[in-house]
Amino acid sequence: MANKVNYIQIRKLDANGASINLNLQDSIGDTLTFKEEGYTEKSSWKILTLQEFPTYYLLQVEEDNYPD
């Protein structure tokens, strides 16, 4: 089975209008963790690549739901 390519898009401004800044070099290898309301399980994603666009960041990620 082929691996899926997954992307997460993050806006540069949050809901309150505050700027979100990601360091392109330091973010690679970091893990994002999400917990959806109403669920007990968390979903973790390791950042493989990060591209900056004028209004958002595009992160290529892979699922990383394994304990360290």
C-alpha positions as protocol buffer text, in pm:
chain_id: "A"
residue {
  index: 1
  type: MET
  ca { x: 0 y: 0 z: 0 }
}
residue {
  index: 2
  type: ALA
  ca { x: 137 y: 342 z: -95 }
}
residue {
  index: 3
  type: ASN
  ca { x: 185 y: 604 z: 174 }
}
residue {
  index: 4
  type: LYS
  ca { x: -50 y: 900 z: 169 }
}
residue {
  index: 5
  type: VAL
  ca { x: 83 y: 1252 z: 133 }
}
residue {
  index: 6
  type: ASN
  ca { x: -82 y: 1474 z: 391 }
}
residue {
  index: 7
  type: TYR
  ca { x: -78 y: 1851 z: 418 }
}
residue {
  index: 8
  type: ILE
  ca { x: -189 y: 2097 z: 683 }
}
residue {
  index: 9
  type: GLN
  ca { x: -251 y: 2461 z: 596 }
}
residue {
  index: 10
  type: ILE
  ca { x: -202 y: 2717 z: 874 }
}
residue {
  index: 11
  type: ARG
  ca { x: -313 y: 3077 z: 827 }
}
residue {
  index: 12
  type: LYS
  ca { x: -61 y: 3347 z: 920 }
}
residue {
  index: 13
  type: LEU
  ca { x: -325 y: 3530 z: 1126 }
}
residue {
  index: 14
  type: ASP
  ca { x: -523 y: 3358 z: 1401 }
}
residue {
  index: 15
  type: ALA
  ca { x: -893 y: 3421 z: 1475 }
}
residue {
  index: 16
  type: ASN
  ca { x: -803 y: 3726 z: 1687 }
}
residue {
  index: 17
  type: GLY
  ca { x: -586 y: 3881 z: 1416 }
}
residue {
  index: 18
  type: ALA
  ca { x: -259 y: 3795 z: 1592 }
}
residue {
  index: 19
  type: SER
  ca { x: 31 y: 3699 z: 1368 }
}
residue {
  index: 20
  type: ILE
  ca { x: 147 y: 3335 z: 1366 }
}
residue {
  index: 21
  type: ASN
  ca { x: 517 y: 3301 z: 1287 }
}
residue {
  index: 22
  type: LEU
  ca { x: 679 y: 2968 z: 1205 }
}
residue {
  index: 23
  type: ASN
  ca { x: 1054 y: 2938 z: 1161 }
}
residue {
  index: 24
  type: LEU
  ca { x: 1110 y: 2745 z: 838 }
}
residue {
  index: 25
  type: GLN
  ca { x: 1434 y: 2582 z: 958 }
}
residue {
  index: 26
  type: ASP
  ca { x: 1338 y: 2500 z: 1317 }
}
residue {
  index: 27
  type: SER
  ca { x: 988 y: 2364 z: 1248 }
}
residue {
  index: 28
  type: ILE
  ca { x: 1100 y: 2066 z: 1039 }
}
residue {
  index: 29
  type: GLY
  ca { x: 1085 y: 1754 z: 1256 }
}
residue {
  index: 30
  type: ASP
  ca { x: 850 y: 1910 z: 1515 }
}
residue {
  index: 31
  type: THR
  ca { x: 524 y: 1733 z: 1598 }
}
residue {
  index: 32
  type: LEU
  ca { x: 178 y: 1888 z: 1594 }
}
residue {
  index: 33
  type: THR
  ca { x: -81 y: 1727 z: 1821 }
}
residue {
  index: 34
  type: PHE
  ca { x: -456 y: 1771 z: 1782 }
}
residue {
  index: 35
  type: LYS
  ca { x: -739 y: 1653 z: 2003 }
}
residue {
  index: 36
  type: GLU
  ca { x: -1085 y: 1681 z: 1858 }
}
residue {
  index: 37
  type: GLU
  ca { x: -1358 y: 1784 z: 2099 }
}
residue {
  index: 38
  type: GLY
  ca { x: -1561 y: 1484 z: 2213 }
}
residue {
  index: 39
  type: TYR
  ca { x: -1283 y: 1233 z: 2140 }
}
residue {
  index: 40
  type: THR
  ca { x: -1032 y: 1086 z: 2384 }
}
residue {
  index: 41
  type: GLU
  ca { x: -762 y: 1003 z: 2128 }
}
residue {
  index: 42
  type: LYS
  ca { x: -508 y: 1253 z: 2005 }
}
residue {
  index: 43
  type: SER
  ca { x: -374 y: 1278 z: 1652 }
}
residue {
  index: 44
  type: SER
  ca { x: -4 y: 1362 z: 1608 }
}
residue {
  index: 45
  type: TRP
  ca { x: 166 y: 1475 z: 1289 }
}
residue {
  index: 46
  type: LYS
  ca { x: 539 y: 1515 z: 1225 }
}
residue {
  index: 47
  type: ILE
  ca { x: 634 y: 1811 z: 1002 }
}
residue {
  index: 48
  type: LEU
  ca { x: 835 y: 1696 z: 698 }
}
residue {
  index: 49
  type: THR
  ca { x: 843 y: 2018 z: 494 }
}
residue {
  index: 50
  type: LEU
  ca { x: 717 y: 2372 z: 541 }
}
residue {
  index: 51
  type: GLN
  ca { x: 645 y: 2622 z: 264 }
}
residue {
  index: 52
  type: GLU
  ca { x: 561 y: 2987 z: 323 }
}
residue {
  index: 53
  type: PHE
  ca { x: 299 y: 3166 z: 113 }
}
residue {
  index: 54
  type: PRO
  ca { x: 179 y: 3528 z: 147 }
}
residue {
  index: 55
  type: THR
  ca { x: -118 y: 3444 z: 376 }
}
residue {
  index: 56
  type: TYR
  ca { x: -49 y: 3091 z: 503 }
}
residue {
  index: 57
  type: TYR
  ca { x: 202 y: 2815 z: 569 }
}
residue {
  index: 58
  type: LEU
  ca { x: 171 y: 2475 z: 399 }
}
residue {
  index: 59
  type: LEU
  ca { x: 312 y: 2184 z: 598 }
}
residue {
  index: 60
  type: GLN
  ca { x: 371 y: 1838 z: 456 }
}
residue {
  index: 61
  type: VAL
  ca { x: 318 y: 1598 z: 744 }
}
residue {
  index: 62
  type: GLU
  ca { x: 317 y: 1228 z: 827 }
}
residue {
  index: 63
  type: GLU
  ca { x: 112 y: 1061 z: 1095 }
}
residue {
  index: 64
  type: ASP
  ca { x: 314 y: 1014 z: 1414 }
}
residue {
  index: 65
  type: ASN
  ca { x: 81 y: 847 z: 1664 }
}
residue {
  index: 66
  type: TYR
  ca { x: 345 y: 635 z: 1828 }
}
residue {
  index: 67
  type: PRO
  ca { x: 480 y: 699 z: 2180 }
}
residue {
  index: 68
  type: ASP
  ca { x: 837 y: 828 z: 2197 }
}
